[in-house]
Structures are given as C-alpha cells and as structure tokens.
Amino acid sequence: MKKPRTPHSASDEGAQYKSFIDTFNGIAHHRHRFEVFKDFVTMAAISLHNAVRKSAHLEDEYLATAKRYTREELEAFASLLGILVNLLEPMPQDIMGELFMALNLGNERTGQFFTPNHISFLMAQINLAAQSNEEQDFVKLCEPACGAGGMVLPFARCLIDSGKNPAQAMWARCQDIDRLAALMCYLQLTLWNIPAVVVVGDTLANEVREVFCTPAHYLGFWDVRLAWADRRDRQSTELEAVTVEQSVGAAHQVLWSYTLVGSSI
C-alpha cells in the first residue's frame, strides 16, 4: 500500500513549484503557454497509458506532438514530470489544477476554475463519513465534471488516513467535456495508483469521445470486480423485492382472515 510520506516543508514545496514554473516557462518561448501546457499533459498521459495498454493512435499523437519540440525541450518536459511526481508524493491532492491556475491558464469566460485543495478535502471527509456505515468491499465514485481530479484525489487521501489502500478500496468514473482537464485527471490518478475510468465527453449529453483507464484499473482486474459487484447488487435487490412481496402477501392473508372472522361474528 502506498502511504503518504512526511509532507515537504513549505520551503521545499515552494521550491518545487518554482522549479516547475521556471522550467515550464523556459520551453518553446514562441508558443502560447496554454499550448505548451496542453502538450506536456498530453504526452505525459499518453506515455503512462501506453506503458500498460498500447494504443496505436495515441502513440501517433504522442510522436506528432513531440515533433514540435527540440530534444532539449523534450528533456525539459521529462523534468516537469519528475517535478510533478515530487509535488504529488506527500499526499493525493490536485497539484495540476493549482499549477494551471498559477500559470494563469484558466478560462474565466467558460467558468473554468479548479477547487482549492482544502475545500476538496473537507468535502471528501463528508462523503467518506456518509459511506462509513455501509458494508461494502469498495466505494464507487462518480465525478461527472472531474476537472483535474480535485474531488477524487482527496477522497483517496481520506481512505489512506483511515488505513485503507485506495487501489483496493475505491474505484472512480470521472468525466469532463474538456480533454485537457480529463487528461490532467488521468495523469494524477495514474501517478497515485487509483483505479479509475476517465471519460472525455459531455456528461449531460451522455457523450463519450474517448476513454482512458488508469493502470490500476487494469492491474486490479476492476472490470471483473465491478461485474461481480453489480451481480451481487442485483441479487440483493431481487431478494429484497421477494421479501417485500412475501410480507405484503402475508399481510393480505392476515387481513382476509380478520375479515372472515368479522363476517362470521
């Protein structure tokens, strides 16, 4: 089980943030910062995805994106991924969203903002408390507007704090209409070994453009676990329905008996 390390000091964390921003700003000055950030996230996400589940069209996208940069710039991208790992290591939290906003890449016109980590953590604690009395092997989360995973990551942190392994105790379905946000989510969930399916598409329109499964989803055989859980839930529902039907039938029989007794009197 992966446990949170002792958190970096504020100065160490600040230095890591500064290192990421300085390295990022040194890449491809002639390109818009949003485009560079998108390319970094895209290549990082594809490299992690294809390490477990090879996709030819994603590999083609990776190579086409890489061709736009020099060898030195690609090495800088690799350094950014290393810095991101260091920033994520102390605990599951939305680092990508913080960096996105710190780089002034948010889109105010479309209402694109990333929830601060302390608010997400509080909401995760409330959600976990609501699940604490339920007997189940794992918790299923559904995040229809996942952003960079700012609500899912703190939930994993709460599970770790309670002594549970997120790779075994949770599964998430995350969706976002914005591909960049979805890939940011996929990247962070992958680095924290959280089993999840990340969907690119409009949730309200029931649209599915792309689907990315984290390595933990494949390695944990979650397709099988989810199928068994669904089967168990259906059986439980059917049993409850039969029990209710039998109870209603027994009540009708008692009522009919009383009716007959009353009529005979």
C-alpha positions as CSV (number, residue, x, y, z in Angstrom):
1,M,0.0,0.0,0.0
2,K,1.3,3.4,-0.9
3,K,1.3,5.7,2.1
4,P,1.7,9.4,2.2
5,R,5.3,10.4,3.0
6,T,6.0,13.1,5.6
7,P,4.9,16.3,3.8
8,H,7.5,18.5,2.4
9,S,8.2,21.7,4.3
10,A,6.6,24.9,2.9
11,S,10.0,26.0,1.6
12,D,10.6,22.6,-0.2
13,E,7.2,22.7,-1.7
14,G,7.6,26.3,-2.8
15,A,10.9,25.4,-4.3
16,Q,9.3,22.6,-6.3
17,Y,6.5,24.8,-7.5
18,K,9.1,27.5,-8.6
19,S,11.2,24.9,-10.3
20,F,8.2,23.6,-12.3
21,I,7.1,27.1,-13.3
22,D,10.6,28.2,-14.2
23,T,11.3,25.0,-16.2
24,F,7.9,25.3,-17.9
25,N,8.4,29.0,-18.9
26,G,11.8,28.0,-20.4
27,I,10.2,25.8,-23.0
28,A,9.3,27.0,-26.5
29,H,9.0,30.7,-25.9
30,H,7.5,31.2,-29.4
31,R,4.5,29.0,-28.4
32,H,1.5,30.1,-26.4
33,R,1.8,28.9,-22.7
34,F,-1.6,27.1,-22.9
35,E,-0.4,25.1,-25.9
36,V,2.8,24.1,-24.2
37,F,1.0,23.0,-21.1
38,K,-1.5,21.0,-23.1
39,D,1.3,19.3,-25.0
40,F,3.1,18.4,-21.7
41,V,-0.1,16.9,-20.2
42,T,-0.9,15.1,-23.4
43,M,2.5,13.5,-23.8
44,A,2.8,12.6,-20.1
45,A,-0.7,11.0,-20.1
46,I,-0.1,9.0,-23.3
47,S,3.3,7.8,-22.1
48,L,1.8,6.4,-18.9
49,H,-1.2,5.0,-20.7
50,N,0.8,3.2,-23.4
51,A,3.2,1.7,-20.8
52,V,0.3,-0.6,-19.8
53,R,-2.2,-0.5,-22.7
54,K,-0.6,0.3,-26.0
55,S,-2.8,2.4,-28.3
56,A,-1.5,3.0,-31.9
57,H,-3.5,6.2,-32.4
58,L,-2.3,7.6,-29.1
59,E,1.3,6.7,-30.0
60,D,0.9,8.6,-33.3
61,E,-0.5,11.6,-31.4
62,Y,2.5,11.5,-29.0
63,L,5.0,11.4,-31.8
64,A,3.3,14.2,-33.8
65,T,3.3,16.4,-30.6
66,A,6.9,15.6,-29.8
67,K,8.0,16.7,-33.3
68,R,7.1,20.3,-32.5
69,Y,9.8,20.5,-29.9
70,T,13.6,20.2,-29.8
71,R,15.5,17.5,-28.0
72,E,16.3,19.9,-25.2
73,E,12.7,20.9,-24.8
74,L,11.6,17.3,-24.6
75,E,14.1,16.7,-21.9
76,A,12.6,19.7,-20.1
77,F,9.2,18.1,-20.4
78,A,10.6,15.0,-18.7
79,S,11.9,17.1,-15.9
80,L,8.5,18.6,-15.5
81,L,7.0,15.1,-15.0
82,G,9.7,14.4,-12.4
83,I,8.8,17.6,-10.5
84,L,5.1,16.8,-10.7
85,V,5.8,13.4,-9.1
86,N,7.7,15.1,-6.2
87,L,4.9,17.5,-5.7
88,L,2.3,14.7,-5.6
89,E,4.3,12.4,-3.4
90,P,3.3,13.7,0.1
91,M,-0.4,13.1,-0.4
92,P,-3.1,12.8,-3.0
93,Q,-4.2,16.3,-4.0
94,D,-4.8,18.4,-7.1
95,I,-1.4,19.7,-8.0
96,M,-2.1,20.1,-11.7
97,G,-5.1,22.3,-11.0
98,E,-3.0,24.6,-8.8
99,L,-0.3,24.8,-11.4
100,F,-2.8,25.5,-14.1
101,M,-4.2,28.5,-12.2
102,A,-0.8,29.7,-11.0
103,L,0.2,29.9,-14.7
104,N,-2.9,32.0,-15.4
105,L,-4.2,29.4,-17.9
106,G,-7.8,29.3,-16.5
107,N,-10.6,30.4,-18.8
108,E,-12.9,32.8,-16.9
109,R,-15.3,33.1,-19.8
110,T,-16.2,29.4,-19.6
111,G,-16.1,29.4,-15.8
112,Q,-13.1,27.1,-15.7
113,F,-11.7,27.2,-12.2
114,F,-10.1,24.5,-10.0
115,T,-11.4,24.0,-6.5
116,P,-8.8,24.7,-3.7
117,N,-7.4,21.6,-2.1
118,H,-8.6,22.4,1.4
119,I,-12.2,22.7,0.3
120,S,-12.0,19.5,-1.7
121,F,-10.5,17.6,1.3
122,L,-13.4,18.8,3.5
123,M,-16.0,17.6,1.0
124,A,-14.2,14.3,0.7
125,Q,-14.3,13.8,4.5
126,I,-18.0,14.5,4.5
127,N,-18.6,12.0,1.7
128,L,-16.5,9.3,3.3
129,A,-18.4,9.8,6.6
130,A,-21.6,9.2,4.7
131,Q,-20.2,5.9,3.4
132,S,-18.7,4.7,6.7
133,N,-21.9,2.8,7.8
134,E,-22.3,0.9,4.6
135,E,-21.0,-2.7,4.3
136,Q,-19.1,-2.9,1.1
137,D,-15.7,-4.0,-0.2
138,F,-15.1,-0.8,-2.0
139,V,-16.6,2.6,-2.7
140,K,-17.6,3.7,-6.2
141,L,-17.3,7.4,-7.1
142,C,-18.9,9.2,-10.0
143,E,-17.5,12.6,-10.9
144,P,-19.4,13.9,-13.9
145,A,-17.3,17.2,-14.1
146,C,-14.0,15.9,-12.8
147,G,-11.7,18.7,-13.8
148,A,-8.1,17.6,-12.8
149,G,-9.4,15.1,-10.2
150,G,-9.7,17.6,-7.4
151,M,-12.5,15.8,-5.7
152,V,-11.3,12.2,-6.3
153,L,-7.7,12.7,-5.0
154,P,-8.8,14.0,-1.5
155,F,-11.1,11.0,-1.2
156,A,-8.2,8.7,-1.7
157,R,-6.3,10.7,0.9
158,C,-9.2,10.2,3.4
159,L,-9.1,6.4,2.7
160,I,-5.3,6.4,3.4
161,D,-5.8,8.3,6.6
162,S,-8.4,5.6,7.7
163,G,-5.8,2.9,7.0
164,K,-7.2,1.7,3.6
165,N,-5.5,1.2,0.3
166,P,-7.2,3.3,-2.5
167,A,-6.1,0.8,-5.1
168,Q,-8.4,-1.8,-3.4
169,A,-10.9,0.3,-1.5
170,M,-12.2,2.7,-4.3
171,W,-13.0,3.0,-8.0
172,A,-13.9,6.1,-9.8
173,R,-15.6,7.1,-13.0
174,C,-14.5,10.6,-14.0
175,Q,-15.7,12.6,-16.9
176,D,-15.1,16.0,-18.3
177,I,-16.1,17.8,-21.5
178,D,-12.6,19.3,-21.7
179,R,-10.0,16.9,-22.9
180,L,-7.1,18.7,-21.2
181,A,-8.8,18.6,-17.9
182,A,-9.7,14.9,-18.3
183,L,-6.0,14.1,-19.1
184,M,-4.8,16.1,-16.1
185,C,-7.2,14.0,-14.0
186,Y,-5.9,10.8,-15.6
187,L,-2.3,11.8,-15.1
188,Q,-2.7,12.4,-11.4
189,L,-4.9,9.4,-10.7
190,T,-2.4,7.2,-12.5
191,L,0.6,8.6,-10.5
192,W,-1.3,7.8,-7.3
193,N,-2.3,4.3,-8.5
194,I,-6.0,5.0,-8.2
195,P,-8.3,2.7,-10.2
196,A,-10.5,4.8,-12.5
197,V,-12.0,5.2,-15.9
198,V,-11.6,8.8,-17.2
199,V,-14.0,9.7,-20.0
200,V,-13.7,12.7,-22.4
201,G,-17.2,13.9,-23.3
202,D,-20.3,15.9,-22.3
203,T,-21.9,14.2,-19.3
204,L,-25.2,16.0,-19.9
205,A,-25.4,14.8,-23.5
206,N,-24.3,11.3,-22.5
207,E,-21.4,11.8,-24.9
208,V,-18.3,9.6,-24.9
209,R,-15.5,10.7,-27.1
210,E,-12.5,8.9,-25.5
211,V,-12.0,6.6,-22.6
212,F,-8.8,6.3,-20.6
213,C,-8.4,3.6,-17.9
214,T,-5.7,4.0,-15.3
215,P,-3.1,1.3,-14.9
216,A,-4.6,0.5,-11.5
217,H,-7.9,-0.3,-13.2
218,Y,-6.3,-2.9,-15.5
219,L,-3.8,-4.3,-12.9
220,G,-6.5,-4.6,-10.3
221,F,-8.9,-6.5,-12.6
222,W,-11.6,-3.9,-11.9
223,D,-13.8,-4.9,-14.8
224,V,-14.2,-8.3,-13.1
225,R,-14.7,-6.8,-9.6
226,L,-17.3,-4.3,-10.9
227,A,-19.2,-7.1,-12.8
228,W,-19.3,-9.2,-9.6
229,A,-20.4,-6.2,-7.5
230,D,-23.2,-5.4,-10.0
231,R,-24.3,-9.0,-9.9
232,R,-24.3,-9.1,-6.1
233,D,-26.3,-5.8,-6.0
234,R,-28.9,-7.2,-8.4
235,Q,-29.3,-10.4,-6.4
236,S,-29.7,-8.3,-3.2
237,T,-32.3,-6.1,-4.9
238,E,-34.2,-9.2,-6.2
239,L,-34.1,-10.8,-2.7
240,E,-35.4,-7.6,-1.1
241,A,-38.2,-7.5,-3.7
242,V,-39.2,-11.1,-2.9
243,T,-39.1,-10.4,0.8
244,V,-41.4,-7.3,0.4
245,E,-43.8,-9.3,-1.8
246,Q,-44.0,-12.1,0.7
247,S,-44.6,-9.6,3.5
248,V,-47.4,-7.9,1.6
249,G,-48.9,-11.3,0.8
250,A,-48.8,-12.3,4.5
251,A,-50.4,-9.0,5.5
252,H,-53.2,-9.6,3.0
253,Q,-53.8,-13.1,4.3
254,V,-54.0,-11.8,7.9
255,L,-56.4,-9.0,6.8
256,W,-58.5,-11.5,4.9
257,S,-58.6,-13.8,8.0
258,Y,-59.8,-10.9,10.2
259,T,-62.4,-10.1,7.6
260,L,-63.8,-13.6,7.6
261,V,-63.8,-13.7,11.4
262,G,-65.7,-10.4,11.5
263,S,-68.2,-11.6,9.0
264,S,-68.9,-14.8,10.9
265,I,-69.5,-12.8,14.1
